[in-house]
Amino acid sequence: MATQSKLGRYSKLPAPEAMVYDLASLAGDENVSFHKVAQVVQQDPGISASLIRLSNSAFFSNPAPVTELLTAVRVIGLDLSMAAAIGAALSNQIGTLGATKAAYRQAWYEGILRAHVARRIARKVCPTLSGQAYLVGLFLEVGQLGFLASVRNYHVMLSAWAQLPNRLLEVETETFGVTHQDVQEKILKSWELPSVLGDALAGALPSSDRATSDSERLAQIAHVLRCASVSKARGTGLVDPSVGEFLASAFSLDAATFDAL
């Protein structure tokens, strides 16, 4: 009971808005269009306004003011529009959580980066799973987000041990009595994700490198992402060199191709 109480304390992360799932689905659609993205984003007037503001920023040097969403999506581009909208939707949770805002935003930002890498891997090896792969990348470390949302100084611990994942789990157990993996399992169950995503995010790899089901293929992609460093500062690169062998056997990709994603 004590463990369940602790899990409940750290697992109060609200489920993402429906827009996040809709945009992830579009991210996996090779026929995605500016119009389709604008249709989804327009469900949220605040996020629509933020994209219009972004399109009018000096970064894009647009010659004429942008005043409507479809034009904003065209100016910003498909990938960046979807990433910005997903980021805004996820950041909207901050006001209800009391989290350290900068650390929470950075964690979701890294989730979005992982999501894009996951989608690109899927497009090379299992194109029909690109949308689901995007969500796997996005939610891969949601247990850490649970801690960030409920423990004010967790970002200090995460920063100190991010490159030593096993030691991070030990420190979490010593400090909280549970790990971010335990918290992640609890959060994902409460979100009632489709089983193919829940199984992929559970951390178990298929016994053979050659996956035979969608959940096994997605689990392989999740494994590669867990062995990679994906952050604003570090770019994308393999943390565990041994995963190069896995990339070759499971996906017929080499480390250089992965880094180029």
CYANA upper distance limits for C-alpha pairs under 8 A (distance plus 0.5 A):
  1 MET  CA      5 SER  CA      6.67
  2 ALA  CA      6 LYS  CA      6.80
  3 THR  CA      7 LEU  CA      6.65
  3 THR  CA    177 GLY  CA      7.63
  3 THR  CA    178 VAL  CA      7.66
  4 GLN  CA      8 GLY  CA      6.59
  5 SER  CA      9 ARG  CA      6.85
  6 LYS  CA     10 TYR  CA      7.05
  6 LYS  CA    176 PHE  CA      8.05
  6 LYS  CA    177 GLY  CA      7.83
  6 LYS  CA    178 VAL  CA      7.72
  7 LEU  CA     11 SER  CA      6.34
  7 LEU  CA    178 VAL  CA      7.56
  7 LEU  CA    182 ASP  CA      7.81
  7 LEU  CA    183 VAL  CA      6.37
  7 LEU  CA    186 LYS  CA      7.59
  8 GLY  CA     12 LYS  CA      7.24
  8 GLY  CA    186 LYS  CA      8.49
  9 ARG  CA    150 SER  CA      8.03
 10 TYR  CA    146 GLY  CA      6.03
 10 TYR  CA    147 PHE  CA      6.21
 10 TYR  CA    149 ALA  CA      8.25
 10 TYR  CA    150 SER  CA      6.36
 10 TYR  CA    151 VAL  CA      8.47
 10 TYR  CA    183 VAL  CA      7.02
 11 SER  CA    143 GLY  CA      8.24
 11 SER  CA    146 GLY  CA      5.95
 11 SER  CA    147 PHE  CA      8.27
 11 SER  CA    183 VAL  CA      6.20
 11 SER  CA    184 GLN  CA      8.05
 11 SER  CA    186 LYS  CA      6.88
 11 SER  CA    187 ILE  CA      5.92
 12 LYS  CA    146 GLY  CA      7.36
 12 LYS  CA    187 ILE  CA      7.80
 13 LEU  CA     97 LEU  CA      8.38
 13 LEU  CA    145 LEU  CA      8.19
 13 LEU  CA    146 GLY  CA      6.25
 13 LEU  CA    149 ALA  CA      7.59
 13 LEU  CA    187 ILE  CA      7.36
 14 PRO  CA     93 GLN  CA      7.77
 15 ALA  CA    191 TRP  CA      6.18
 16 PRO  CA     20 VAL  CA      6.82
 16 PRO  CA     21 TYR  CA      8.39
 16 PRO  CA     89 ALA  CA      7.98
 16 PRO  CA     90 LEU  CA      6.96
 17 GLU  CA     21 TYR  CA      7.96
 17 GLU  CA     89 ALA  CA      7.32
 17 GLU  CA     90 LEU  CA      8.28
 18 ALA  CA     22 ASP  CA      6.82
 19 MET  CA     23 LEU  CA      6.53
 19 MET  CA     40 VAL  CA      7.07
 19 MET  CA     41 VAL  CA      7.59
 19 MET  CA     43 GLN  CA      8.20
 19 MET  CA     86 ILE  CA      8.10
 19 MET  CA     89 ALA  CA      8.17
 20 VAL  CA     24 ALA  CA      6.61
 20 VAL  CA     86 ILE  CA      6.05
 20 VAL  CA     89 ALA  CA      7.56
 21 TYR  CA     25 SER  CA      6.68
 21 TYR  CA    135 LEU  CA      8.14
 22 ASP  CA     26 LEU  CA      6.93
 22 ASP  CA     40 VAL  CA      7.46
 23 LEU  CA     27 ALA  CA      6.56
 23 LEU  CA     37 VAL  CA      7.64
 23 LEU  CA     40 VAL  CA      7.57
 23 LEU  CA     82 MET  CA      6.84
 23 LEU  CA     86 ILE  CA      7.85
 24 ALA  CA     28 GLY  CA      7.08
 24 ALA  CA    131 GLY  CA      5.98
 24 ALA  CA    132 GLN  CA      8.02
 24 ALA  CA    134 TYR  CA      6.54
 24 ALA  CA    135 LEU  CA      6.88
 25 SER  CA     29 ASP  CA      7.12
 25 SER  CA    131 GLY  CA      5.12
 25 SER  CA    132 GLN  CA      7.78
 26 LEU  CA     32 VAL  CA      6.35
 26 LEU  CA     36 LYS  CA      8.41
 26 LEU  CA     37 VAL  CA      7.89
 26 LEU  CA    131 GLY  CA      7.42
 27 ALA  CA     32 VAL  CA      7.80
 27 ALA  CA     79 ASP  CA      8.12
 27 ALA  CA     82 MET  CA      8.05
 27 ALA  CA    119 ARG  CA      8.14
 27 ALA  CA    130 SER  CA      7.85
 27 ALA  CA    131 GLY  CA      6.39
 27 ALA  CA    134 TYR  CA      7.73
 28 GLY  CA    119 ARG  CA      7.18
 28 GLY  CA    127 PRO  CA      8.31
 28 GLY  CA    128 THR  CA      8.20
 28 GLY  CA    129 LEU  CA      7.72
 28 GLY  CA    130 SER  CA      4.73
 28 GLY  CA    131 GLY  CA      4.30
 28 GLY  CA    132 GLN  CA      8.00
 28 GLY  CA    134 TYR  CA      7.66
 29 ASP  CA    130 SER  CA      7.87
 29 ASP  CA    131 GLY  CA      7.52
 32 VAL  CA     36 LYS  CA      7.03
 32 VAL  CA     37 VAL  CA      7.98
 33 SER  CA     37 VAL  CA      6.96
 33 SER  CA     78 LEU  CA      8.05
 34 PHE  CA     38 ALA  CA      6.68
 34 PHE  CA     70 LEU  CA      7.23
 34 PHE  CA     73 VAL  CA      6.66
 34 PHE  CA     74 ARG  CA      6.72
 34 PHE  CA     77 GLY  CA      8.46
 34 PHE  CA     78 LEU  CA      6.94
 35 HIS  CA     39 GLN  CA      6.62
 35 HIS  CA     70 LEU  CA      6.91
 36 LYS  CA     40 VAL  CA      7.01
 37 VAL  CA     41 VAL  CA      6.73
 37 VAL  CA     73 VAL  CA      8.05
 37 VAL  CA     78 LEU  CA      7.98
 37 VAL  CA     81 SER  CA      8.42
 37 VAL  CA     82 MET  CA      7.66
 38 ALA  CA     42 GLN  CA      6.41
 38 ALA  CA     69 LEU  CA      6.80
 38 ALA  CA     70 LEU  CA      5.97
 38 ALA  CA     73 VAL  CA      7.17
 39 GLN  CA     43 GLN  CA      7.77
 41 VAL  CA     45 PRO  CA      8.50
 41 VAL  CA     47 ILE  CA      7.38
 41 VAL  CA     48 SER  CA      6.49
 41 VAL  CA     85 ALA  CA      7.46
 42 GLN  CA     47 ILE  CA      8.24
 42 GLN  CA     48 SER  CA      6.16
 42 GLN  CA     69 LEU  CA      7.98
 44 ASP  CA     48 SER  CA      6.65
 45 PRO  CA     49 ALA  CA      6.61
 46 GLY  CA     50 SER  CA      6.81
 47 ILE  CA     51 LEU  CA      6.83
 47 ILE  CA     85 ALA  CA      6.78
 47 ILE  CA     88 ALA  CA      6.95
 47 ILE  CA     89 ALA  CA      7.77
 48 SER  CA     52 ILE  CA      6.88
 48 SER  CA     69 LEU  CA      6.77
 49 ALA  CA     53 ARG  CA      6.68
 49 ALA  CA     69 LEU  CA      8.24
 50 SER  CA     54 LEU  CA      6.61
 51 LEU  CA     55 SER  CA      6.63
 51 LEU  CA     69 LEU  CA      7.70
 51 LEU  CA     72 ALA  CA      6.84
 51 LEU  CA     73 VAL  CA      7.84
 51 LEU  CA     81 SER  CA      7.68
 51 LEU  CA     84 ALA  CA      7.91
 51 LEU  CA     85 ALA  CA      7.84
 52 ILE  CA     56 ASN  CA      6.94
 52 ILE  CA     66 VAL  CA      7.00
 52 ILE  CA     67 THR  CA      7.17
 52 ILE  CA     68 GLU  CA      7.25
 52 ILE  CA     69 LEU  CA      6.52
 52 ILE  CA     72 ALA  CA      5.73
 53 ARG  CA     57 SER  CA      6.97
 54 LEU  CA     72 ALA  CA      8.39
 54 LEU  CA     76 ILE  CA      8.23
 55 SER  CA     60 PHE  CA      6.89
 55 SER  CA     62 ASN  CA      8.00
 55 SER  CA     66 VAL  CA      7.29
 55 SER  CA     72 ALA  CA      5.75
 55 SER  CA     73 VAL  CA      8.21
 55 SER  CA     75 VAL  CA      6.55
 55 SER  CA     76 ILE  CA      6.32
 56 ASN  CA     60 PHE  CA      7.45
 56 ASN  CA     61 SER  CA      7.95
 56 ASN  CA     62 ASN  CA      7.03
 56 ASN  CA     65 PRO  CA      6.77
 56 ASN  CA     66 VAL  CA      6.61
 57 SER  CA     61 SER  CA      7.42
 57 SER  CA     62 ASN  CA      8.47
 58 ALA  CA     62 ASN  CA      8.17
 60 PHE  CA     75 VAL  CA      7.85
 60 PHE  CA     76 ILE  CA      7.92
 62 ASN  CA     66 VAL  CA      8.46
 62 ASN  CA     75 VAL  CA      8.20
 66 VAL  CA     71 THR  CA      7.10
 66 VAL  CA     72 ALA  CA      6.77
 67 THR  CA     71 THR  CA      8.18
 67 THR  CA     72 ALA  CA      8.22
 68 GLU  CA     72 ALA  CA      6.91
 69 LEU  CA     73 VAL  CA      6.77
 70 LEU  CA     74 ARG  CA      6.89
 71 THR  CA     75 VAL  CA      6.71
 72 ALA  CA     76 ILE  CA      6.59
 73 VAL  CA     77 GLY  CA      6.20
 73 VAL  CA     78 LEU  CA      7.06
 73 VAL  CA     81 SER  CA      6.33
 74 ARG  CA     78 LEU  CA      7.69
 76 ILE  CA     80 LEU  CA      6.73
 76 ILE  CA     81 SER  CA      6.36
 77 GLY  CA     81 SER  CA      6.33
 78 LEU  CA     82 MET  CA      6.70
 79 ASP  CA     83 ALA  CA      6.62
 80 LEU  CA     84 ALA  CA      6.37
 81 SER  CA     85 ALA  CA      6.57
 82 MET  CA     86 ILE  CA      6.56
 83 ALA  CA     87 GLY  CA      6.46
 83 ALA  CA    112 ILE  CA      7.18
 84 ALA  CA     88 ALA  CA      6.59
 85 ALA  CA     89 ALA  CA      6.67
 86 ILE  CA     90 LEU  CA      6.66
 86 ILE  CA    112 ILE  CA      8.46
 87 GLY  CA     91 SER  CA      6.47
 87 GLY  CA    105 ARG  CA      8.48
 87 GLY  CA    108 TRP  CA      7.45
 87 GLY  CA    109 TYR  CA      7.27
 87 GLY  CA    112 ILE  CA      7.97
 88 ALA  CA     92 ASN  CA      6.70
 89 ALA  CA     93 GLN  CA      8.05
 90 LEU  CA     94 ILE  CA      8.49
 90 LEU  CA    108 TRP  CA      7.68
 91 SER  CA    104 TYR  CA      8.40
 91 SER  CA    105 ARG  CA      6.72
 91 SER  CA    108 TRP  CA      8.32
 93 GLN  CA     97 LEU  CA      7.12
 94 ILE  CA     98 GLY  CA      7.01
 94 ILE  CA     99 ALA  CA      6.72
 94 ILE  CA    101 LYS  CA      7.06
 94 ILE  CA    104 TYR  CA      8.11
 94 ILE  CA    149 ALA  CA      8.34
 97 LEU  CA    149 ALA  CA      6.17
 97 LEU  CA    150 SER  CA      7.55
 98 GLY  CA    149 ALA  CA      7.12
 98 GLY  CA    150 SER  CA      7.74
 99 ALA  CA    104 TYR  CA      7.12
 99 ALA  CA    148 LEU  CA      6.59
 99 ALA  CA    149 ALA  CA      4.93
 99 ALA  CA    150 SER  CA      6.80
 99 ALA  CA    151 VAL  CA      7.85
 99 ALA  CA    152 ARG  CA      6.77
100 THR  CA    104 TYR  CA      6.51
100 THR  CA    148 LEU  CA      7.46
100 THR  CA    149 ALA  CA      7.76
100 THR  CA    152 ARG  CA      6.54
100 THR  CA    153 ASN  CA      8.37
101 LYS  CA    105 ARG  CA      6.53
102 ALA  CA    106 GLN  CA      6.60
103 ALA  CA    107 ALA  CA      6.66
103 ALA  CA    148 LEU  CA      7.84
103 ALA  CA    155 HIS  CA      6.70
104 TYR  CA    108 TRP  CA      6.94
104 TYR  CA    145 LEU  CA      7.30
104 TYR  CA    148 LEU  CA      6.69
104 TYR  CA    149 ALA  CA      7.60
105 ARG  CA    109 TYR  CA      6.52
106 GLN  CA    110 GLU  CA      6.70
107 ALA  CA    111 GLY  CA      6.77
107 ALA  CA    145 LEU  CA      7.38
108 TRP  CA    112 ILE  CA      6.75
108 TRP  CA    138 LEU  CA      8.12
108 TRP  CA    145 LEU  CA      8.40
109 TYR  CA    113 LEU  CA      6.90
110 GLU  CA    114 ARG  CA      6.68
110 GLU  CA    230 VAL  CA      6.90
110 GLU  CA    231 SER  CA      5.86
110 GLU  CA    232 LYS  CA      7.59
111 GLY  CA    115 ALA  CA      6.57
111 GLY  CA    137 GLY  CA      6.70
111 GLY  CA    138 LEU  CA      4.92
111 GLY  CA    139 PHE  CA      7.17
111 GLY  CA    140 LEU  CA      7.68
111 GLY  CA    141 GLU  CA      7.91
112 ILE  CA    116 HIS  CA      6.85
112 ILE  CA    137 GLY  CA      7.72
112 ILE  CA    138 LEU  CA      5.93
113 LEU  CA    117 VAL  CA      6.90
113 LEU  CA    137 GLY  CA      8.41
113 LEU  CA    138 LEU  CA      8.35
113 LEU  CA    230 VAL  CA      7.15
113 LEU  CA    231 SER  CA      7.68
114 ARG  CA    118 ALA  CA      6.50
114 ARG  CA    134 TYR  CA      8.37
114 ARG  CA    137 GLY  CA      5.27
114 ARG  CA    138 LEU  CA      6.75
114 ARG  CA    225 LEU  CA      7.38
114 ARG  CA    230 VAL  CA      6.82
115 ALA  CA    119 ARG  CA      6.64
115 ALA  CA    133 ALA  CA      7.54
115 ALA  CA    134 TYR  CA      4.85
115 ALA  CA    135 LEU  CA      6.84
115 ALA  CA    136 VAL  CA      7.35
115 ALA  CA    137 GLY  CA      4.40
115 ALA  CA    138 LEU  CA      5.30
116 HIS  CA    120 ARG  CA      6.76
116 HIS  CA    134 TYR  CA      6.79
116 HIS  CA    137 GLY  CA      7.94
117 VAL  CA    121 ILE  CA      6.76
117 VAL  CA    134 TYR  CA      8.48
117 VAL  CA    137 GLY  CA      8.06
117 VAL  CA    261 LEU  CA      6.73
118 ALA  CA    122 ALA  CA      6.67
118 ALA  CA    130 SER  CA      8.16
118 ALA  CA    133 ALA  CA      5.91
118 ALA  CA    134 TYR  CA      6.13
118 ALA  CA    136 VAL  CA      7.94
118 ALA  CA    137 GLY  CA      6.12
118 ALA  CA    221 ILE  CA      6.99
118 ALA  CA    222 ALA  CA      8.26
118 ALA  CA    225 LEU  CA      7.92
119 ARG  CA    123 ARG  CA      6.60
119 ARG  CA    130 SER  CA      5.43
119 ARG  CA    131 GLY  CA      7.38
119 ARG  CA    133 ALA  CA      5.95
119 ARG  CA    134 TYR  CA      5.53
120 ARG  CA    124 LYS  CA      6.99
120 ARG  CA    130 SER  CA      8.06
120 ARG  CA    261 LEU  CA      6.98
121 ILE  CA    125 VAL  CA      6.87
121 ILE  CA    126 CYS  CA      8.46
121 ILE  CA    221 ILE  CA      7.90
121 ILE  CA    258 PHE  CA      8.40
121 ILE  CA    261 LEU  CA      8.07
122 ALA  CA    126 CYS  CA      5.33
122 ALA  CA    127 PRO  CA      5.86
122 ALA  CA    128 THR  CA      8.33
122 ALA  CA    129 LEU  CA      6.73
122 ALA  CA    130 SER  CA      5.60
122 ALA  CA    133 ALA  CA      6.98
122 ALA  CA    221 ILE  CA      8.28
123 ARG  CA    127 PRO  CA      4.67
123 ARG  CA    128 THR  CA      8.19
123 ARG  CA    129 LEU  CA      8.30
123 ARG  CA    130 SER  CA      6.41
125 VAL  CA    251 PHE  CA      6.80
126 CYS  CA    130 SER  CA      7.64
129 LEU  CA    133 ALA  CA      6.43
129 LEU  CA    214 ASP  CA      7.95
129 LEU  CA    218 LEU  CA      8.33
130 SER  CA    134 TYR  CA      6.69
131 GLY  CA    135 LEU  CA      7.20
132 GLN  CA    136 VAL  CA      6.79
132 GLN  CA    197 LEU  CA      7.50
132 GLN  CA    218 LEU  CA      8.26
133 ALA  CA    137 GLY  CA      6.76
133 ALA  CA    218 LEU  CA      6.68
133 ALA  CA    221 ILE  CA      7.91
134 TYR  CA    138 LEU  CA      6.71
135 LEU  CA    139 PHE  CA      6.52
135 LEU  CA    197 LEU  CA      8.32
136 VAL  CA    140 LEU  CA      6.18
136 VAL  CA    197 LEU  CA      7.09
136 VAL  CA    200 ALA  CA      7.78
136 VAL  CA    201 LEU  CA      7.06
136 VAL  CA    218 LEU  CA      7.82
136 VAL  CA    222 ALA  CA      7.11
137 GLY  CA    222 ALA  CA      7.30
137 GLY  CA    225 LEU  CA      7.81
139 PHE  CA    201 LEU  CA      8.35
140 LEU  CA    201 LEU  CA      6.87
140 LEU  CA    222 ALA  CA      7.55
140 LEU  CA    226 ARG  CA      8.43
141 GLU  CA    145 LEU  CA      7.39
141 GLU  CA    180 HIS  CA      8.47
141 GLU  CA    184 GLN  CA      7.79
142 VAL  CA    146 GLY  CA      6.85
142 VAL  CA    184 GLN  CA      6.12
142 VAL  CA    187 ILE  CA      8.23
143 GLY  CA    147 PHE  CA      7.13
143 GLY  CA    180 HIS  CA      4.92
143 GLY  CA    181 GLN  CA      6.29
143 GLY  CA    182 ASP  CA      7.79
143 GLY  CA    183 VAL  CA      5.39
143 GLY  CA    184 GLN  CA      4.25
143 GLY  CA    185 GLU  CA      8.03
143 GLY  CA    187 ILE  CA      7.75
144 GLN  CA    148 LEU  CA      6.66
144 GLN  CA    180 HIS  CA      5.77
144 GLN  CA    183 VAL  CA      8.35
144 GLN  CA    184 GLN  CA      8.02
145 LEU  CA    149 ALA  CA      6.46
146 GLY  CA    150 SER  CA      6.92
146 GLY  CA    180 HIS  CA      8.05
146 GLY  CA    183 VAL  CA      7.22
146 GLY  CA    184 GLN  CA      7.92
146 GLY  CA    187 ILE  CA      8.33
147 PHE  CA    151 VAL  CA      5.96
147 PHE  CA    154 TYR  CA      6.91
147 PHE  CA    180 HIS  CA      7.55
147 PHE  CA    183 VAL  CA      8.45
148 LEU  CA    152 ARG  CA      7.16
148 LEU  CA    153 ASN  CA      8.23
148 LEU  CA    154 TYR  CA      6.20
148 LEU  CA    155 HIS  CA      6.94
153 ASN  CA    157 MET  CA      7.71
154 TYR  CA    158 LEU  CA      6.67
155 HIS  CA    159 SER  CA      6.48
156 VAL  CA    160 ALA  CA      6.74
157 MET  CA    161 TRP  CA      6.78
157 MET  CA    168 LEU  CA      8.28
158 LEU  CA    162 ALA  CA      5.84
158 LEU  CA    168 LEU  CA      7.77
161 TRP  CA    165 PRO  CA      7.12
161 TRP  CA    167 ARG  CA      7.21
161 TRP  CA    168 LEU  CA      5.77
162 ALA  CA    168 LEU  CA      7.39
163 GLN  CA    239 VAL  CA      8.43
164 LEU  CA    168 LEU  CA      6.75
165 PRO  CA    169 LEU  CA      6.89
166 ASN  CA    170 GLU  CA      6.98
167 ARG  CA    171 VAL  CA      6.71
168 LEU  CA    172 GLU  CA      6.61
169 LEU  CA    173 THR  CA      6.69
169 LEU  CA    179 THR  CA      6.13
169 LEU  CA    180 HIS  CA      7.82
170 GLU  CA    174 GLU  CA      6.72
170 GLU  CA    179 THR  CA      8.39
171 VAL  CA    175 THR  CA      6.52
172 GLU  CA    176 PHE  CA      6.05
172 GLU  CA    177 GLY  CA      7.33
172 GLU  CA    178 VAL  CA      6.82
172 GLU  CA    179 THR  CA      5.74
172 GLU  CA    180 HIS  CA      7.89
173 THR  CA    177 GLY  CA      4.89
173 THR  CA    178 VAL  CA      5.35
173 THR  CA    179 THR  CA      6.05
178 VAL  CA    182 ASP  CA      6.71
178 VAL  CA    183 VAL  CA      7.84
179 THR  CA    183 VAL  CA      6.92
180 HIS  CA    184 GLN  CA      6.40
181 GLN  CA    185 GLU  CA      6.81
182 ASP  CA    186 LYS  CA      6.98
183 VAL  CA    187 ILE  CA      6.66
184 GLN  CA    188 LEU  CA      6.54
185 GLU  CA    189 LYS  CA      6.73
185 GLU  CA    202 ALA  CA      7.60
186 LYS  CA    190 SER  CA      6.84
187 ILE  CA    191 TRP  CA      6.80
188 LEU  CA    192 GLU  CA      6.91
188 LEU  CA    193 LEU  CA      7.03
188 LEU  CA    198 GLY  CA      7.38
189 LYS  CA    193 LEU  CA      7.54
189 LYS  CA    198 GLY  CA      8.37
193 LEU  CA    197 LEU  CA      6.96
193 LEU  CA    198 GLY  CA      6.64
194 PRO  CA    198 GLY  CA      6.86
195 SER  CA    199 ASP  CA      6.29
196 VAL  CA    200 ALA  CA      6.80
196 VAL  CA    214 ASP  CA      7.36
196 VAL  CA    215 SER  CA      5.32
197 LEU  CA    201 LEU  CA      6.67
197 LEU  CA    215 SER  CA      7.21
197 LEU  CA    218 LEU  CA      8.11
198 GLY  CA    202 ALA  CA      6.62
199 ASP  CA    203 GLY  CA      8.20
199 ASP  CA    204 ALA  CA      8.28
199 ASP  CA    215 SER  CA      6.61
199 ASP  CA    219 ALA  CA      7.84
200 ALA  CA    204 ALA  CA      7.90
200 ALA  CA    215 SER  CA      5.77
200 ALA  CA    216 GLU  CA      7.06
200 ALA  CA    217 ARG  CA      8.47
200 ALA  CA    218 LEU  CA      5.87
200 ALA  CA    219 ALA  CA      4.55
200 ALA  CA    220 GLN  CA      8.34
200 ALA  CA    222 ALA  CA      7.38
201 LEU  CA    219 ALA  CA      7.02
201 LEU  CA    222 ALA  CA      7.29
203 GLY  CA    219 ALA  CA      7.38
203 GLY  CA    222 ALA  CA      8.13
203 GLY  CA    223 HIS  CA      7.77
204 ALA  CA    219 ALA  CA      7.50
205 LEU  CA    216 GLU  CA      7.40
205 LEU  CA    219 ALA  CA      6.49
205 LEU  CA    220 GLN  CA      6.92
205 LEU  CA    223 HIS  CA      7.98
206 PRO  CA    211 ALA  CA      7.14
206 PRO  CA    216 GLU  CA      6.36
206 PRO  CA    219 ALA  CA      8.22
206 PRO  CA    220 GLN  CA      8.30
209 ASP  CA    246 PHE  CA      7.99
209 ASP  CA    249 SER  CA      6.86
209 ASP  CA    250 ALA  CA      5.47
210 ARG  CA    249 SER  CA      8.32
210 ARG  CA    250 ALA  CA      6.29
211 ALA  CA    216 GLU  CA      5.80
211 ALA  CA    217 ARG  CA      5.84
211 ALA  CA    220 GLN  CA      8.42
211 ALA  CA    250 ALA  CA      8.24
212 THR  CA    216 GLU  CA      7.13
212 THR  CA    217 ARG  CA      7.86
213 SER  CA    217 ARG  CA      6.81
214 ASP  CA    218 LEU  CA      6.67
215 SER  CA    219 ALA  CA      6.49
216 GLU  CA    220 GLN  CA      6.76
217 ARG  CA    221 ILE  CA      7.02
218 LEU  CA    222 ALA  CA      6.71
219 ALA  CA    223 HIS  CA      6.65
220 GLN  CA    224 VAL  CA      6.91
220 GLN  CA    250 ALA  CA      8.14
221 ILE  CA    225 LEU  CA      6.86
222 ALA  CA    226 ARG  CA      6.71
223 HIS  CA    227 CYS  CA      6.96
224 VAL  CA    228 ALA  CA      6.91
224 VAL  CA    243 VAL  CA      7.28
224 VAL  CA    247 LEU  CA      7.97
225 LEU  CA    229 SER  CA      8.21
227 CYS  CA    238 LEU  CA      6.70
227 CYS  CA    239 VAL  CA      6.09
227 CYS  CA    240 ASP  CA      5.95
227 CYS  CA    243 VAL  CA      7.24
228 ALA  CA    236 THR  CA      7.42
228 ALA  CA    237 GLY  CA      6.10
228 ALA  CA    238 LEU  CA      4.86
228 ALA  CA    239 VAL  CA      5.52
228 ALA  CA    240 ASP  CA      7.49
229 SER  CA    234 ARG  CA      7.47
229 SER  CA    235 GLY  CA      7.73
229 SER  CA    236 THR  CA      6.12
229 SER  CA    237 GLY  CA      5.84
229 SER  CA    238 LEU  CA      6.54
229 SER  CA    239 VAL  CA      6.30
230 VAL  CA    234 ARG  CA      7.17
230 VAL  CA    235 GLY  CA      6.14
230 VAL  CA    236 THR  CA      5.16
230 VAL  CA    237 GLY  CA      7.33
231 SER  CA    235 GLY  CA      5.92
231 SER  CA    236 THR  CA      7.38
236 THR  CA    259 ASP  CA      6.48
237 GLY  CA    258 PHE  CA      8.36
237 GLY  CA    259 ASP  CA      6.16
238 LEU  CA    243 VAL  CA      7.97
238 LEU  CA    244 GLY  CA      8.46
238 LEU  CA    255 ALA  CA      8.06
238 LEU  CA    259 ASP  CA      8.23
242 SER  CA    246 PHE  CA      7.69
243 VAL  CA    247 LEU  CA      6.66
244 GLY  CA    248 ALA  CA      6.86
244 GLY  CA    254 ASP  CA      6.84
244 GLY  CA    255 ALA  CA      6.02
245 GLU  CA    249 SER  CA      6.74
246 PHE  CA    250 ALA  CA      6.25
246 PHE  CA    251 PHE  CA      8.27
247 LEU  CA    251 PHE  CA      5.84
247 LEU  CA    252 SER  CA      6.71
247 LEU  CA    253 LEU  CA      5.77
247 LEU  CA    254 ASP  CA      6.67
247 LEU  CA    255 ALA  CA      7.79
248 ALA  CA    252 SER  CA      4.72
248 ALA  CA    253 LEU  CA      5.35
248 ALA  CA    254 ASP  CA      6.12
249 SER  CA    253 LEU  CA      8.48
253 LEU  CA    257 THR  CA      6.69
253 LEU  CA    258 PHE  CA      7.33
254 ASP  CA    258 PHE  CA      6.90
255 ALA  CA    259 ASP  CA      6.65
256 ALA  CA    260 ALA  CA      6.74
257 THR  CA    261 LEU  CA      7.09
